[in-house]
């Protein structure tokens, strides 16, 4: 992990720890009156490739997988897609002088849909990898972040390095990047003579939350968005630390477009305009995922290495 990212994540953790835990109500209405709007960004519009043809004239057609709040889910009408990724898609469309056309899409279907020109882009928690960069272009807009969450009244105040979890009972997901991180931290702790971690696994998120609340586990370490949403809506847990999902290297979430289609640079410029205007930060705050903010969007940043 770069020094820059370490500093960024540490700062996020400190800022989050300074705020009290309390329940927050999210707007799950199909109307989404709180969704922000952006003005057209002429620099971004001028950067669209001369030969690029949008799927529908005047529209930015975006594939979204409504898998879990707050990233993307269905509104109370069970039809309208809402969440931070749909909001980002809407802001990019505004910046490009277009209307957003959100298309609910099964996760396995987006690669062919983007490659074939069925969608202009997919904005659905896609992590940049070196393998994917061979077929797609990327414009980064969020850190791929996993978070450490504890019960609101826990004595644990911060988890930033392996020794901070020595001897703790940690819930994580089997076969995931976060499991790899916690097992490597455990190996380092044992090698240093520290107490081992007790790793716990739960298939049901509700069971994991119950284990935290009952005191059977000390910490949950899983993808930040879902845990942040649960913390905000219940007020029963709080964030005490974050790590990149690609630890020890940086992992970034990005808008994904067809390789060499002539759209990625325009999207990157649009995102940087949103960052500069403050609309980006407000949108992440609206869905309680400020911990995943990037300081700058990049076209085709380094991705997770091939396995």
C-alpha positions in Angstrom: 0.0 0.0 0.0 1.3 3.4 -0.9 2.1 6.0 1.9 -0.5 8.3 0.3 -3.2 5.7 0.8 -2.1 4.8 4.3 -2.4 8.5 5.2 -5.8 8.8 3.5 -7.2 5.8 5.2 -5.9 6.8 8.6 -7.4 10.2 8.2 -10.7 8.7 7.3 -10.7 6.5 10.4 -9.9 9.3 12.7 -12.6 11.5 11.2 -15.1 8.7 11.5 -14.2 7.8 15.1 -14.7 11.4 16.1 -18.4 11.2 15.4 -21.0 9.5 17.6 -22.9 6.4 16.5 -26.6 7.0 15.9 -29.3 5.6 13.6 -29.8 7.3 10.3 -32.8 6.9 7.9 -32.0 6.6 4.2 -34.3 7.8 1.5 -35.4 4.6 -0.3 -38.2 6.3 -2.3 -38.2 5.9 -6.1 -38.4 9.7 -6.5 -35.1 10.3 -4.8 -35.6 14.1 -4.1 -32.1 14.2 -2.5 -30.2 13.1 -5.6 -27.9 15.9 -6.6 -27.7 17.4 -10.0 -24.6 18.7 -11.9 -24.1 21.3 -14.6 -22.7 20.2 -18.0 -18.9 20.0 -18.0 -17.7 21.3 -21.4 -14.2 19.9 -20.9 -15.6 16.5 -20.3 -18.0 16.8 -23.3 -15.2 17.9 -25.6 -13.2 14.8 -24.5 -15.7 12.3 -25.8 -14.2 10.5 -28.8 -15.3 11.9 -32.1 -16.4 8.5 -33.3 -18.1 7.4 -30.1 -21.8 6.7 -30.5 -23.9 6.5 -27.3 -26.3 3.5 -27.1 -29.2 5.9 -27.1 -28.9 9.5 -28.4 -28.9 12.0 -25.6 -28.6 9.3 -22.9 -25.8 7.7 -20.8 -26.8 4.0 -20.6 -25.4 2.4 -17.5 -25.6 -1.1 -16.3 -26.1 -1.4 -12.5 -26.5 -4.5 -10.4 -28.9 -3.8 -7.5 -27.2 -6.2 -5.1 -27.1 -4.5 -1.7 -27.6 -1.0 -0.2 -26.0 1.5 -0.1 -24.1 0.7 -3.4 -27.2 -0.2 -5.4 -30.6 -1.6 -4.5 -34.2 -1.3 -5.4 -36.4 1.5 -4.0 -39.6 1.0 -2.1 -41.4 0.4 -5.4 -39.2 -2.7 -6.1 -38.4 -1.3 -9.6 -36.3 1.9 -9.4 -32.6 1.4 -8.9 -31.1 3.7 -6.2 -27.9 4.0 -4.2 -24.5 5.7 -4.4 -23.6 4.1 -7.7 -26.8 5.2 -9.5 -26.2 8.7 -8.0 -22.7 8.7 -9.4 -24.0 7.6 -12.8 -26.6 10.4 -12.8 -24.0 13.0 -12.0 -21.7 11.8 -14.8 -24.6 11.9 -17.2 -25.3 15.5 -16.1 -21.7 16.4 -16.6 -21.7 14.9 -20.1 -24.9 16.9 -21.0 -27.0 13.7 -21.1 -29.8 12.0 -19.3 -29.0 8.9 -17.3 -30.5 5.5 -18.3 -30.0 3.0 -15.5 -30.4 -0.6 -16.6 -30.6 -3.3 -13.9 -28.2 -6.0 -14.9 -27.1 -9.4 -13.4 -23.5 -9.2 -12.4 -22.3 -12.0 -14.8 -23.8 -10.1 -17.8 -22.1 -6.7 -17.6 -18.8 -7.7 -19.4 -20.5 -8.9 -22.5 -23.0 -6.0 -22.4 -20.2 -3.4 -22.2 -18.0 -5.1 -24.8 -20.8 -5.5 -27.3 -22.0 -1.9 -26.9 -25.3 -2.8 -25.2 -24.3 -0.4 -22.4 -22.1 2.7 -22.5 -20.7 1.8 -19.1 -21.1 -0.3 -16.0 -21.1 1.5 -12.6 -21.6 -1.3 -10.1 -18.7 -1.7 -7.6 -16.3 -3.0 -10.3 -12.7 -3.3 -9.0 -9.9 -2.4 -11.4 -7.7 -5.4 -12.1 -4.8 -5.9 -14.6 -6.7 -8.7 -16.3 -9.8 -6.6 -16.8 -7.8 -3.7 -18.2 -7.0 -5.9 -21.2 -10.7 -5.7 -22.2 -12.0 -2.5 -20.6 -11.1 1.1 -19.7 -11.6 2.4 -16.2 -12.2 5.8 -14.5 -11.7 5.4 -10.8 -14.3 6.8 -8.4 -14.1 4.9 -5.1 -11.6 3.1 -3.0 -12.2 -0.7 -2.6 -12.4 -0.5 1.1 -12.9 -3.2 3.8 -13.8 -2.0 7.3 -13.4 -3.0 10.9 -16.6 -2.5 12.8 -17.3 -3.1 16.5 -20.2 -2.7 18.9 -21.0 0.9 19.6 -19.9 0.6 23.2 -16.8 -1.4 22.5 -13.6 -0.4 24.2 -11.8 -0.9 20.9 -11.0 2.6 19.4 -8.8 1.9 16.4 -7.5 -0.9 14.2 -4.8 0.1 11.8 -2.2 -2.6 11.8 -1.8 -6.4 12.6 -1.0 -5.9 16.3 -4.3 -4.1 16.9 -6.2 -7.3 16.3 -3.9 -9.7 18.2 -6.1 -11.9 20.5 -9.4 -10.6 19.2 -12.3 -12.6 17.8 -12.7 -11.4 14.2 -15.6 -12.2 11.9 -14.8 -12.2 8.2 -15.9 -13.9 4.9 -14.5 -17.2 3.8 -12.6 -17.2 0.6 -12.5 -13.4 0.4 -9.8 -10.7 0.1 -10.5 -9.6 3.6 -10.0 -13.2 4.9 -6.6 -13.2 3.1 -5.7 -10.0 4.9 -6.7 -11.1 8.4 -5.0 -14.5 8.0 -1.8 -12.8 6.9 -2.1 -10.4 9.9 -2.5 -13.4 12.2 0.6 -15.1 10.7 2.6 -11.9 11.3 1.3 -11.6 14.9 2.1 -15.2 15.8 5.6 -14.8 14.3 6.0 -11.7 16.5 5.0 -13.6 19.6 1.6 -12.0 19.9 -1.7 -13.7 20.7 -3.4 -15.4 17.7 -6.7 -14.1 16.2 -9.8 -16.2 16.5 -11.4 -16.0 13.1 -15.1 -16.6 12.9 -17.3 -17.2 9.8 -21.0 -16.6 9.4 -23.1 -17.2 6.2 -25.9 -14.9 7.5 -25.2 -11.2 8.0 -27.8 -11.1 10.7 -26.0 -13.9 12.6 -22.7 -12.0 12.3 -24.4 -8.8 13.7 -25.9 -10.9 16.6 -22.5 -12.3 17.4 -21.1 -8.7 17.7 -24.0 -7.5 19.8 -24.0 -10.6 22.1 -20.2 -10.3 22.7 -19.4 -13.6 21.1 -17.2 -11.7 18.6 -15.2 -8.5 19.0 -14.9 -7.2 15.4 -16.4 -7.7 12.0 -14.0 -7.2 9.0 -15.9 -7.2 5.7 -16.7 -4.8 2.8 -17.2 -1.3 4.2 -20.3 -0.2 2.3 -22.7 -2.9 3.7 -21.3 -2.6 7.2 -21.4 1.2 7.0 -25.1 1.0 6.0 -25.9 -1.3 8.9 -24.0 1.0 11.3 -25.9 4.0 10.1 -29.4 2.5 10.1 -29.1 0.7 13.5 -26.6 2.8 15.4 -25.4 -0.4 17.0 -22.0 -0.6 15.5 -19.2 1.8 14.5 -16.2 2.0 12.3 -12.7 1.7 13.9 -10.5 1.2 10.9 -10.3 0.6 7.2 -7.9 -1.2 4.8 -7.7 -1.4 1.0 -9.5 -4.5 -0.3 -6.3 -5.3 -2.2 -4.0 -4.9 0.8 -1.0 -4.6 0.6 -1.7 -2.9 -2.7 -4.3 -0.4 -3.6 -7.6 -1.5 -5.0 -9.9 1.0 -6.7 -13.6 0.9 -7.9 -14.1 2.4 -11.3 -16.6 3.3 -14.0 -16.0 0.6 -16.7 -16.2 1.3 -20.4 -15.4 -0.5 -23.6 -11.6 -0.7 -24.3 -10.4 2.2 -26.5 -14.0 3.4 -27.2 -13.2 7.0 -26.6 -15.3 7.5 -23.5 -13.1 6.8 -20.5 -11.1 10.1 -20.5 -14.4 12.1 -20.7 -15.8 10.2 -17.7 -12.5 10.8 -15.7 -12.7 14.5 -16.4 -16.4 14.5 -15.4 -15.6 12.8 -12.1 -12.8 15.2 -11.3 -15.1 18.1 -12.0 -17.6 16.5 -9.5 -14.8 16.1 -7.0 -13.7 19.7 -7.3 -17.3 21.0 -7.0 -18.0 19.0 -3.9 -21.0 17.1 -5.4 -18.9 13.9 -5.3 -18.2 14.2 -1.5 -21.9 15.1 -0.8 -23.1 12.1 -2.7 -20.8 9.7 -0.8 -21.9 11.3 2.4 -25.5 10.9 1.5 -25.1 7.1 1.5 -22.6 6.9 4.3 -19.6 5.7 2.2 -17.3 8.7 2.7 -14.6 6.3 3.8 -14.2 5.2 0.2 -13.6 8.6 -1.3 -10.7 9.2 -3.8 -8.9 12.5 -4.0 -8.7 12.2 -7.8 -10.2 10.1 -10.6 -7.7 8.4 -12.8 -8.0 6.7 -16.2 -6.8 3.1 -16.0 -5.0 3.3 -12.7 -2.9 0.3 -11.6 -5.2 -2.7 -10.9 -4.9 -5.7 -8.8 -2.3 -8.0 -10.2 -3.1 -11.2 -12.1 -3.3 -14.2 -9.8 
